[in-house]
Amino acid sequence: MTKKIRRYDIDWIRVLVFGLLILYHVGMFYVPWGWHIKNDVIIEWFQIPMAFINQWRLPILFVVSGMGTWYALGFRTSGTYMKERLKRLGIPLIFGMIVIVPPQVYIERITNDGYLFSYFHFLINDAFTPVYPEGNLSWHHLWFLPYLLFFSLILTPLFIAIKRDRMKGLQNWISRIISSGWGLYIFIIPLYLAEAFMEPFFGVNLHFVGDWFALTNYGIFFLSGFLLLSTGESWWKAVDSIKRIALIIGVIGFLSRLYIWTSIEDSTTVHFIEAFITVVNIWSWILAIFGYGAKYLNKPSGKLTYANRAVYPFYILHQTITVTLAYYLLKINLNVYVEVLMLTIGTFLFTYLIYEYIVRRIRFLWSVFGLK
């Protein structure tokens, strides 16, 4: 067992990215992309900040989760770790699919499909019929949990081997490669292969079964987080040295992607070029965020202590609150920007009230919201 270590910057990044996820789901109500329900007024320019957030928000969460696994296995046996993962990910997933997600599906059905019955009738008769979208049983925004659980369990033997120095040669090789800072970009190689050769055939469905590109892509990010921390100070020195350049590359990469999306017709050649720009862009933003996070966020805070515990229940609760509020706002003729503000504030406020005055104070609920 190794000494338990706390990196406050990693905790801050996790909290802030989940906060952005809530804003992102509010934004999904107003952009032309497919979502559970849509506003009758679309805000076209929202697509640019939404696309910016969308490129790295999920990859960095899997990297953070991989890093968390490195620390977790430092003071847990493999059996204890896997039992904890099953408890902290599996129980909230089952609870969410039974209690949290059905109101979203119900609102979707009455809004888009003309469902006429009460929620009670839906819950008793229709909520757990065959799998969504043909049926109503779904994990919706909680898809992150089964994917993370799968990666955690299937990669544990490899992680244990690395933690016990059975693969010291691999760790030393990665440390040497990344020592220049630029060497961190070696991680784009598997990402590019997945983006270029798998994404066109499989896309992303988030149903787990047949979701080969997403499983491969997010699995690479998860494994990368673990491997990077396995190099110790080599990772932190490397990301500190490259953070400014990574930020510049990220800005150029995102602008290049916008240009391709809006101005260039798709072709095989364009696909391979765009795939390269995509992975370089995503990885650059991840490096920049970790680099600047290490510089400015690695310090304890009372706010961080509270937010770090609250973020998991916030994640579980927020989308049901967003969809419910959005449904009722559809019935009111408001200025669209007033509506955006109300939906944003309402989502955070009601999620906070439920967490603070129900989840946090009723110990029985801690396990179903993934709290220790």
Order of alpha helices (4+ residues) and beta strands (2+ residues): alpha-alpha-alpha-alpha-alpha-alpha-alpha-alpha-alpha-alpha-alpha-alpha-alpha-alpha
